[in-house]
Amino acid sequence: MSEGMYTLAGAVVGGLIGVLGTIGAARITGRDQRRNQHEQWRRQLRRDAYSLFLVRAGAALRAANMAHEAARTDASDVFQRFDELKAASGQLEEAATLVTLEGPETIADAAMNAYFRVDAWKNALRAAHSGPLELRDAAWDRALQANGDSERCVEGFAPLCRELLDQS
């Protein structure tokens, strides 16, 4: 074989190695890009779930405070306020369920805990206003406790969200 043939064979082999290297690098880059896009998509889903929960939790707390005041003063619209609280609590449950599906266990527990506290407040208010007379004082105590617990749970949710989103 002549020197020219060796040069040509070397060029062909070198070209094949270069093509294979380029294809391999493109596959790795594509895989990394898909993984990064998927992680960004998951982070956005979590962010949306967390923000929906916070909006619904705020609405539920406002409804609970209005129902609490209406029950305390025996206002004429107390049953309307109870109905509004029931609806807000149901929406909060939906948002907490979404957080449970999308988030890690710590945030899922925090969301469900906040929902359970609001729901306990709702139930205690009903009992305090319309329950048997001999149980109303205890129900008022439970309502006041659930009030504080609910607000603390919701207040602690946003910082936890920020911490978890910063980690991802």
C-alpha positions in Angstrom: 0.0 0.0 0.0 1.2 3.4 -0.8 1.6 6.3 1.6 -1.4 8.0 0.0 -3.7 5.0 0.8 -2.5 5.1 4.4 -3.3 8.8 4.6 -6.7 8.2 3.1 -7.5 5.3 5.4 -6.4 7.4 8.4 -8.6 10.2 7.3 -11.6 7.9 7.0 -11.0 6.3 10.4 -10.5 9.7 12.0 -13.6 11.0 10.3 -15.6 8.0 11.6 -14.3 8.6 15.1 -15.2 12.3 14.9 -18.7 11.5 13.7 -19.3 8.9 16.4 -17.9 11.3 19.0 -20.3 14.0 17.8 -23.3 11.7 17.8 -22.4 10.5 21.3 -22.0 14.0 22.6 -25.3 15.1 21.0 -27.1 12.1 22.7 -25.7 13.0 26.1 -26.5 16.7 25.6 -30.1 15.8 24.5 -30.5 13.5 27.5 -29.3 16.2 29.9 -31.6 18.8 28.2 -34.6 16.5 28.5 -33.8 15.8 32.2 -33.4 19.6 32.9 -36.7 20.3 31.1 -38.5 17.6 33.1 -37.1 18.9 36.4 -38.2 22.5 35.5 -41.7 21.2 34.5 -42.0 19.3 37.9 -40.8 22.4 39.8 -43.4 24.5 38.0 -46.1 22.0 38.9 -45.1 22.1 42.5 -45.0 25.9 42.5 -48.5 26.0 41.0 -49.8 23.5 43.6 -48.3 25.4 46.5 -49.5 28.8 45.4 -53.1 27.4 44.8 -53.0 26.0 48.3 -51.9 29.3 49.8 -54.7 31.2 47.9 -57.3 28.7 49.0 -55.9 28.6 52.6 -56.2 32.4 52.8 -59.8 32.2 51.6 -60.6 29.5 54.1 -59.1 31.5 57.0 -61.1 34.6 56.0 -64.3 32.5 55.7 -63.6 30.9 59.1 -62.9 34.2 60.8 -66.2 35.6 59.4 -68.1 32.5 60.5 -66.5 32.6 63.9 -67.5 36.2 64.4 -71.1 35.5 63.1 -71.4 32.6 65.4 -70.0 34.5 68.4 -72.4 37.4 67.9 -75.3 35.1 66.7 -75.5 37.3 63.6 -78.5 36.8 61.2 -76.2 35.6 58.4 -74.5 32.9 60.6 -75.7 30.0 58.5 -74.7 31.7 55.3 -71.2 32.1 56.8 -71.2 28.5 57.8 -72.0 27.5 54.2 -69.2 29.8 52.9 -66.8 28.2 55.3 -67.9 24.7 54.2 -67.3 25.6 50.6 -63.9 27.2 51.3 -62.9 24.2 53.4 -63.8 21.9 50.5 -61.7 23.9 48.1 -58.8 23.9 50.6 -59.1 20.1 50.7 -58.8 19.9 46.9 -55.7 22.1 47.0 -54.2 20.1 49.8 -54.7 16.9 47.8 -53.0 18.4 44.9 -50.0 19.4 47.1 -50.0 15.8 48.4 -49.7 14.5 44.8 -47.0 16.9 43.7 -44.9 17.6 46.7 -42.6 15.7 48.9 -43.9 14.2 52.2 -43.0 17.2 54.4 -45.0 19.7 52.4 -47.8 17.2 51.9 -48.1 16.7 55.6 -48.1 20.5 56.2 -50.9 21.0 53.7 -53.1 18.3 55.1 -52.4 19.4 58.6 -53.5 22.9 57.7 -56.6 21.6 56.0 -57.5 19.4 59.0 -57.1 22.4 61.4 -59.5 24.5 59.3 -61.9 21.7 59.1 -61.8 21.2 62.9 -62.4 24.9 63.3 -65.5 24.6 61.0 -66.9 21.7 63.0 -66.2 23.3 66.4 -68.0 26.5 65.3 -71.0 24.6 64.2 -71.1 22.8 67.6 -70.5 26.0 69.5 -73.3 27.8 67.8 -75.9 25.1 67.2 -74.8 22.0 69.3 -76.3 20.8 72.5 -76.2 23.6 75.2 -74.1 21.5 77.6 -71.4 21.0 75.0 -71.2 24.6 73.6 -68.5 25.9 76.0 -66.2 23.1 75.2 -66.9 23.6 71.5 -66.0 27.3 71.8 -62.7 26.3 73.4 -62.0 23.9 70.5 -62.9 26.6 68.0 -60.5 29.0 69.6 -57.7 26.4 69.6 -58.4 25.4 66.0 -58.4 29.1 65.0 -54.8 29.6 66.3 -53.7 26.2 65.0 -55.1 26.9 61.5 -53.4 30.3 61.3 -50.0 28.9 62.5 -50.2 26.0 60.0 -50.9 28.3 57.1 -48.3 30.8 58.1 -45.6 28.1 58.2 -46.5 26.7 54.8 -45.0 29.5 52.6 -41.5 29.4 54.1 -41.5 25.6 53.8 -42.5 26.0 50.1 -39.7 28.4 49.4 -37.2 26.2 51.1 -38.3 23.1 49.1 -38.4 25.0 45.8 -35.0 26.4 46.4 -33.7 22.8 46.8 -35.0 21.7 43.5 
